[in-house]
Amino acid sequence: EVQLVESGGGLVQPGGSLRLSCAASGFTFRNYWMHWVRQAPGKGLVWVSRINHDGSTTTYADSVKGRFNISRDNAKNTLYLQMNSLKDEDTAVYYCARSASFSFHHWGQGTLVIVSS
Amino acid sequence: QSGLTQPPSASGSPGQSVTISCTGTNSDVGGYTYVSWYQQYPGKVPKLIIYEVDKRPSGVPDRFSGSKSGNTASLTVSGLQAEDEADYYCSSFTDNNFLVFGGGTRVTVL
C-alpha cells in the first residue's frame, strides 16, 4: 500500500524557515516524480513544486520561487521542502503527492504550517 | 500563473446529473490531455477521480466521467448520490511546466 507521511509543520514567525519532510513507503520511490501542493484554510488547492526521479529537475510556482527548495533522498525514500523567508500567505496545509501523467494519484495526510507573529 | 476557472457551486437532486466546467487556455487545458479531477470532503485529503481527461482510477465509480472540448474540460457526475456532496477541483499541466488547479466547485445534493 502506498503511504506518504508528511512531518515538520508548525508555527513560525514571518521571515522564518521550516523544513517539511514526506516519508514514502509501499512503492519504489525513486521511480516517481513527486510534488508539494498546499491549501490555505478554507481555500482551494495550489500546486507548489515538483521534482523528478533523481532530483536533477525541479519546478516551482512563481509564488514560492527563490524562497522554497524541493529535494529528495532516494536512499531514505524521503521528499523535502525547505521553506525560507516565510510569509503570512504561506499559511496552509502542505501535502506531498506522487504523480503519474501529471496527475496526483496518491496524497499524504498533510502537515499544517502557520506563519504568524 | 492564472488558475483554471470553475463555477463556485453546483447542485442536483439524487439520481440527477451534474456537470462542472473547468476553463483554461491554449497553454493548459486546451493544449494537453493532462487534465485531472479531484474530490475532497471537508477536512479530508483530496482524491483523484479522473486523469488524462477521461480516465478513471480503479475503484472510482463509472458515475464519474470526464471530457474536454477546446479550452474547457468537464466533469459529469451521473446518478447523483448523497455521498457525492463534496468539493471538486480540476487541474492541468501548463506550457511553463507548471501544474495549475481550478478554484474548486462545491457540489450540493439537494
Interface residues (C-beta under 8 A of the other chain):
Chain A: H35 V37 G44 L45 V46 W47 R50 T59 A61 D62 S63 Y95 A100 S101 F102 S103 F104 H105 W107 G108 Q109 G110
Chain B: Q1 G3 Y32 Y34 S36 Y38 Q40 V45 P46 K47 L48 Y51 E52 P57 Y89 S91 S92 F93 N97 F98 L99 V100 F101 G102 G103 G104
